[in-house]
Amino acid sequence: MSSPRRLLPAFSPLTPLRRRFERWMQQRLPRSNHWVLSQRNLYVLPSRAGWMLGLTALLLLVAAINYQINLGFLFCFMLAGVTFISILVAHGNLRGLELRTHEPAPVFAGTAAALPVHLQHPGKRSRYAIGLAAQGAAAGTAAVVVNVPQAQVASTALMLFMPTRGWHDGPTIAIETRYPIGAFRVWSLWRPAIKLLVYPTPEPNAPAIAQSGLAGEAGLASSRSPSFEMEGFRSYQRGDPIKSILWKKTATAMVTGSGDWVRRDQTQQNTTELWLDHAATGLQQPEAVLSRLCAWVLSAEAQGLSYGLRLPHLSIEPAQGPAHQHQCLKALALS
């Protein structure tokens, strides 16, 4: 179970110093998709509530000494004992925890990428209130707080806002807990060894791809409509397209029990050569050109067309399918 939450206060006079310290630590951390929290990479600092708790214990001690109140000594020492025990509990709540991640699916610029994180531990007790937050360029995204049940893997995702296209290094992730009483913050930093691919933003309301024989029209270098040669009929087999079924003949065959489903047996002579050319977009700004080409790639794939992509430094031959779409969008992202 996870819920969005800000792990750190929005403003603190120590924020610049803390950020410089975190940048220094990030340079010392190795990149790894598997991270184990131990005494070597866990740190403990009092929270605001912890400082107030310490101040309250100090005032109780001064008052008890000044007025010789035994009950004051009792409350002061009991409060100090609870505080120190909470440090051990908080440290043990993270110690031994294992975190894993892998590369998320590519996204379009201006959207959020979901970075999966899986947490588990070899211990025999549950771990509570473990916060995860991205730092650096993705620090503005919401953090998550997750509980790790006993002998189970807890999975969550960090939503990382991706404003620009191209390759992006995985962000540094802060892991922390303030369990059980919030007096101390036990934390660590983790640098996943992942790369995030971000496609260009598709142009909203982009011009439609005109299926015409004129070269260069609306991004088409050349186009010819597909033709079909009918070769009769045959029985339907698993994997054949549903749209090729002859429903009337199939219904008659099923009712009479004289045959199986019937489909057209046709050979598609696909002579379409759909070229999406950067020079045919009619735009001057490089990012606007990539945005329109991105929208055309998505449109051509949605229509089931065979399309190619022409860029100043690269040419991708016509094809179709998810792998071809990814190849074209990746070329646009890295242009």
Wavefront OBJ file of the C-alpha trace (Angstrom):
o trace
v 0.000 0.000 0.000
v 1.425 3.371 -0.948
v 0.302 6.961 -0.705
v 1.764 10.205 -2.039
v 3.536 12.333 0.494
v 6.316 14.889 0.742
v 9.208 13.429 2.720
v 10.992 16.699 3.475
v 9.686 20.145 4.407
v 9.081 22.500 1.498
v 11.396 25.114 3.024
v 14.284 24.863 5.435
v 17.191 27.236 6.146
v 19.512 24.243 5.806
v 18.187 23.270 2.359
v 21.170 24.673 0.346
v 23.671 22.984 2.663
v 21.747 19.713 2.530
v 21.649 19.783 -1.274
v 25.398 20.379 -1.501
v 25.971 17.464 0.853
v 23.650 15.216 -1.179
v 25.429 16.130 -4.425
v 28.762 15.259 -2.808
v 27.364 11.916 -1.658
v 25.912 11.137 -5.093
v 29.356 11.387 -6.648
v 30.610 8.738 -4.214
v 27.736 6.295 -4.749
v 28.047 3.508 -7.365
v 25.197 2.916 -9.779
v 23.362 -0.356 -9.266
v 19.879 -1.716 -9.891
v 20.147 -3.808 -6.703
v 20.726 -1.929 -3.448
v 20.986 -3.390 0.063
v 20.653 -1.080 3.077
v 23.189 -1.759 5.800
v 25.047 0.055 8.570
v 27.557 1.308 5.985
v 25.006 3.331 4.009
v 22.376 4.285 6.611
v 22.434 7.663 8.360
v 20.491 8.998 11.337
v 19.518 12.622 12.017
v 16.937 14.160 14.366
v 13.781 15.473 12.768
v 12.029 18.663 13.835
v 9.936 16.614 16.217
v 13.142 15.052 17.561
v 14.693 18.437 18.294
v 11.532 19.505 20.131
v 11.550 16.241 22.057
v 15.160 16.814 23.109
v 14.383 20.388 24.142
v 11.425 19.183 26.204
v 13.586 16.576 27.964
v 16.231 19.225 28.716
v 13.645 21.594 30.226
v 12.263 18.765 32.365
v 15.764 17.932 33.592
v 16.532 21.572 34.496
v 13.213 21.958 36.281
v 13.663 18.689 38.182
v 17.179 19.674 39.300
v 16.079 23.179 40.284
v 13.028 22.126 42.281
v 14.258 18.670 43.360
v 11.186 16.928 41.927
v 11.658 13.178 41.686
v 8.667 12.835 39.361
v 10.387 15.285 36.978
v 13.499 13.076 36.902
v 11.289 10.068 36.199
v 9.559 11.717 33.233
v 12.859 13.095 31.869
v 14.674 9.747 31.969
v 11.639 7.881 30.636
v 11.405 10.313 27.733
v 15.120 9.963 26.984
v 14.864 6.166 27.119
v 11.937 6.104 24.675
v 13.859 8.419 22.367
v 16.972 6.251 22.263
v 14.942 3.087 21.772
v 13.162 4.733 18.835
v 16.571 5.226 17.155
v 17.224 1.485 17.288
v 13.729 0.669 16.014
v 13.984 3.186 13.164
v 17.432 1.952 12.136
v 16.257 -1.672 12.215
v 13.246 -0.731 10.111
v 15.574 -0.068 7.144
v 18.568 -2.279 7.891
v 18.683 -5.325 5.618
v 16.112 -3.961 3.180
v 16.774 -4.847 -0.484
v 15.638 -2.643 -3.358
v 15.515 -3.541 -7.058
v 14.443 -1.725 -10.187
v 14.611 -1.974 -13.974
v 14.296 0.394 -16.913
v 10.780 1.760 -17.392
v 9.014 1.874 -20.733
v 9.757 4.924 -22.924
v 7.403 7.878 -22.555
v 6.719 11.100 -24.429
v 8.222 14.399 -23.329
v 5.966 16.299 -20.965
v 4.584 13.134 -19.356
v 5.609 11.067 -16.333
v 7.618 7.853 -16.449
v 6.758 5.167 -13.905
v 9.991 3.887 -12.346
v 9.208 0.484 -10.752
v 10.768 -0.253 -7.353
v 10.549 -3.639 -5.598
v 11.324 -3.886 -1.878
v 11.949 -7.032 0.155
v 13.893 -8.147 3.214
v 15.089 -11.471 4.608
v 13.844 -10.763 8.127
v 10.815 -12.229 9.873
v 9.023 -8.988 10.622
v 7.256 -6.360 8.542
v 8.759 -2.965 7.763
v 6.611 0.147 8.023
v 6.416 3.692 6.648
v 9.334 3.511 4.195
v 9.462 6.612 2.042
v 10.939 6.854 -1.472
v 11.567 10.138 -3.256
v 13.488 11.105 -6.391
v 16.113 13.836 -6.221
v 17.685 16.079 -8.820
v 15.677 16.938 -11.942
v 12.794 14.742 -10.749
v 12.727 16.177 -7.209
v 9.440 17.952 -7.892
v 7.553 14.686 -8.246
v 5.532 13.215 -5.396
v 7.125 10.671 -3.091
v 5.563 7.415 -1.972
v 5.374 5.702 1.412
v 5.139 1.913 1.394
v 4.926 -0.925 3.923
v 6.845 -4.146 3.292
v 4.926 -7.196 4.614
v 6.725 -10.113 6.189
v 8.273 -12.530 3.641
v 6.731 -10.646 0.726
v 7.832 -8.254 -1.993
v 6.292 -4.794 -1.947
v 6.148 -3.140 -5.367
v 5.563 0.527 -6.035
v 6.416 3.095 -8.694
v 7.941 6.545 -8.619
v 6.398 8.919 -11.137
v 9.198 10.946 -12.757
v 8.247 13.968 -14.834
v 10.209 13.990 -18.104
v 10.211 17.486 -19.675
v 12.702 16.899 -22.510
v 13.342 14.169 -25.092
v 16.423 11.929 -25.325
v 18.257 9.671 -22.919
v 18.125 10.509 -19.201
v 20.107 8.942 -16.364
v 18.104 7.411 -13.560
v 17.574 9.857 -10.679
v 19.061 9.434 -7.234
v 16.430 8.009 -4.897
v 16.237 8.925 -1.219
v 15.015 6.151 1.091
v 13.948 7.170 4.572
v 11.804 6.264 7.533
v 10.670 8.104 10.662
v 9.009 5.118 12.199
v 7.988 4.661 15.029
v 7.537 8.093 16.666
v 8.973 10.465 14.043
v 11.734 11.772 16.311
v 14.595 10.618 14.061
v 15.033 10.379 10.317
v 16.960 7.310 9.140
v 17.861 7.668 5.483
v 20.043 6.505 2.606
v 20.678 7.376 -1.049
v 20.469 5.000 -4.014
v 21.592 5.572 -7.620
v 19.919 3.068 -9.983
v 21.915 2.135 -13.098
v 19.097 2.777 -15.556
v 18.505 4.930 -18.615
v 15.154 6.493 -19.434
v 14.255 7.068 -23.097
v 11.918 9.988 -23.755
v 10.235 10.439 -27.150
v 9.379 13.886 -28.543
v 5.984 15.335 -27.701
v 3.457 14.471 -30.450
v 2.013 17.561 -32.078
v -1.608 18.011 -30.979
v -4.055 18.213 -33.884
v -1.294 17.457 -36.385
v -2.251 17.498 -40.098
v -3.524 14.156 -41.308
v -1.308 11.997 -43.482
v -2.803 12.299 -46.973
v -2.638 8.948 -48.785
v -1.866 10.333 -52.193
v 0.418 9.413 -55.071
v 2.031 12.842 -55.050
v 5.559 12.746 -53.714
v 6.123 14.736 -50.574
v 2.492 15.611 -49.887
v 1.835 15.893 -46.151
v 4.984 13.986 -45.346
v 4.629 11.345 -48.061
v 7.590 10.844 -50.325
v 5.613 8.347 -52.391
v 2.467 6.342 -51.869
v 0.503 3.716 -53.727
v -2.662 2.139 -52.399
v -2.504 -1.553 -51.543
v -4.126 -3.964 -53.962
v -5.525 -7.412 -53.390
v -5.722 -10.418 -55.648
v -8.561 -12.742 -54.784
v -7.622 -16.394 -54.864
v -10.850 -17.975 -53.620
v -11.709 -19.210 -50.132
v -10.343 -21.544 -47.481
v -11.065 -22.707 -43.939
v -10.346 -20.325 -41.082
v -7.174 -21.064 -39.106
v -6.046 -19.700 -35.748
v -4.164 -16.475 -36.258
v -6.036 -15.406 -39.415
v -7.440 -11.845 -39.308
v -11.036 -11.680 -38.121
v -11.964 -9.175 -40.834
v -11.264 -11.797 -43.537
v -14.033 -14.136 -42.301
v -17.065 -14.560 -44.583
v -19.761 -14.510 -41.924
v -22.662 -15.557 -44.146
v -20.871 -18.621 -45.471
v -19.557 -19.397 -41.971
v -23.056 -19.185 -40.451
v -24.459 -21.457 -43.152
v -21.635 -23.975 -42.627
v -22.086 -23.980 -38.844
v -25.864 -24.433 -39.040
v -25.718 -27.264 -41.555
v -22.713 -28.833 -39.895
v -21.078 -29.263 -43.272
v -17.882 -27.305 -42.664
v -15.720 -24.982 -40.628
v -15.465 -21.226 -40.612
v -14.723 -19.797 -44.053
v -12.424 -16.914 -44.861
v -11.148 -15.201 -47.964
v -7.874 -16.524 -49.289
v -6.162 -13.455 -50.580
v -2.657 -12.393 -51.306
v -1.975 -8.815 -50.375
v 0.262 -7.142 -52.854
v 1.239 -4.248 -50.689
v 3.023 -1.714 -52.813
v 2.669 1.160 -50.369
v 5.836 3.164 -49.739
v 4.926 5.762 -47.155
v 7.841 8.053 -46.371
v 7.644 10.530 -43.512
v 10.153 13.168 -44.573
v 11.397 15.947 -42.292
v 11.520 18.287 -45.291
v 7.789 17.810 -45.977
v 6.576 19.030 -42.595
v 6.646 22.676 -43.673
v 8.089 23.736 -40.310
v 11.346 25.483 -39.456
v 11.833 24.931 -35.730
v 13.675 21.623 -35.135
v 11.545 20.640 -32.135
v 8.331 21.425 -34.029
v 9.510 19.248 -36.943
v 10.218 16.324 -34.594
v 6.899 16.813 -32.852
v 4.974 16.633 -36.139
v 6.933 13.611 -37.350
v 6.206 11.913 -34.029
v 2.473 12.504 -34.504
v 2.680 11.147 -38.077
v 4.477 7.997 -36.926
v 1.755 7.321 -34.357
v -0.968 8.004 -36.933
v 0.599 5.746 -39.576
v 1.018 2.926 -37.070
v -2.574 3.301 -35.882
v -3.791 3.030 -39.499
v -1.740 -0.107 -40.111
v 0.340 1.522 -42.856
v 3.856 0.578 -43.859
v 5.925 3.718 -43.372
v 9.507 4.875 -43.439
v 11.262 7.829 -41.855
v 13.716 10.251 -43.426
v 15.860 12.526 -41.290
v 18.898 14.600 -42.299
v 21.292 12.029 -40.874
v 19.214 8.836 -40.993
v 16.793 6.911 -43.186
v 14.631 4.043 -41.891
v 13.092 1.761 -44.514
v 9.295 1.312 -44.590
v 7.846 -1.294 -42.240
v 5.210 -1.522 -39.532
v 4.670 -2.938 -36.075
v 5.603 -1.974 -32.495
v 9.334 -2.615 -33.040
v 9.406 -0.389 -36.118
v 7.444 2.331 -34.328
v 9.917 2.231 -31.440
v 12.836 2.466 -33.899
v 11.342 5.549 -35.555
v 10.415 7.278 -32.285
v 13.858 6.520 -30.850
v 15.478 8.095 -33.918
v 13.350 11.207 -33.385
v 14.188 11.292 -29.675
v 17.929 11.199 -30.330
v 17.952 13.610 -33.289
l 1 2 3 4 5 6 7 8 9 10 11 12 13 14 15 16 17 18 19 20 21 22 23 24 25 26 27 28 29 30 31 32 33 34 35 36 37 38 39 40 41 42 43 44 45 46 47 48 49 50 51 52 53 54 55 56 57 58 59 60 61 62 63 64 65 66 67 68 69 70 71 72 73 74 75 76 77 78 79 80 81 82 83 84 85 86 87 88 89 90 91 92 93 94 95 96 97 98 99 100 101 102 103 104 105 106 107 108 109 110 111 112 113 114 115 116 117 118 119 120 121 122 123 124 125 126 127 128 129 130 131 132 133 134 135 136 137 138 139 140 141 142 143 144 145 146 147 148 149 150 151 152 153 154 155 156 157 158 159 160 161 162 163 164 165 166 167 168 169 170 171 172 173 174 175 176 177 178 179 180 181 182 183 184 185 186 187 188 189 190 191 192 193 194 195 196 197 198 199 200 201 202 203 204 205 206 207 208 209 210 211 212 213 214 215 216 217 218 219 220 221 222 223 224 225 226 227 228 229 230 231 232 233 234 235 236 237 238 239 240 241 242 243 244 245 246 247 248 249 250 251 252 253 254 255 256 257 258 259 260 261 262 263 264 265 266 267 268 269 270 271 272 273 274 275 276 277 278 279 280 281 282 283 284 285 286 287 288 289 290 291 292 293 294 295 296 297 298 299 300 301 302 303 304 305 306 307 308 309 310 311 312 313 314 315 316 317 318 319 320 321 322 323 324 325 326 327 328 329 330 331 332 333 334 335
